[in-house]
Amino acid sequence: MSEATTELANRIARASFSHAEAEAHPLFPTFRLAFARDTGKAPTGADVFDAASAPDVF
């Protein structure tokens, strides 16, 4: 996963308390494109939290 995709995931995860909130976040469409580029699959809200890596997210 690219650093840019991980940073998007971190930003979304910091502002979200659930998978549904992650998918409703304004940056999710950008994350969707970056995640698809990196992995070849469409992301879900759970993928945001899986891709996040910042210690303050968890």
C-alpha positions in Angstrom: 0.0 0.0 0.0 1.4 3.4 -0.9 2.2 6.0 1.7 -0.4 8.4 0.2 -3.2 5.7 0.5 -2.2 5.0 4.1 -2.3 8.7 4.9 -5.8 9.0 3.4 -6.8 6.1 5.6 -5.3 7.7 8.7 -7.2 10.9 8.1 -10.5 9.1 7.5 -10.1 6.7 10.4 -9.3 9.6 12.8 -12.7 11.2 12.0 -14.7 8.0 11.9 -16.0 5.7 14.6 -17.6 3.0 12.3 -17.2 1.5 8.9 -20.4 3.4 7.8 -18.9 6.7 8.9 -15.7 6.0 7.1 -17.6 5.4 3.8 -19.5 8.7 4.3 -16.3 10.7 4.9 -15.6 13.3 2.2 -12.2 11.8 1.5 -13.5 8.3 1.0 -14.0 8.7 -2.8 -10.3 9.7 -3.1 -9.3 6.8 -0.8 -11.4 4.4 -3.0 -9.4 5.4 -6.1 -6.1 5.2 -4.4 -6.9 1.8 -2.7 -8.1 0.4 -6.0 -4.9 1.6 -7.7 -2.8 -0.1 -5.0 -4.7 -3.3 -4.5 -6.9 -3.8 -7.6 -10.1 -4.2 -5.5 -12.8 -1.9 -4.3 -12.5 -0.9 -0.7 -15.1 -1.1 2.1 -15.2 0.9 5.3 -13.3 -1.9 7.0 -10.5 -1.4 4.6 -10.0 2.1 5.8 -9.2 0.9 9.3 -7.0 -2.0 7.9 -5.0 0.5 5.8 -4.6 3.0 8.6 -1.3 2.9 10.5 -1.1 6.0 12.7 -0.8 5.2 16.4 -3.4 7.7 17.3 -6.0 6.0 15.1 -6.2 3.0 17.4 
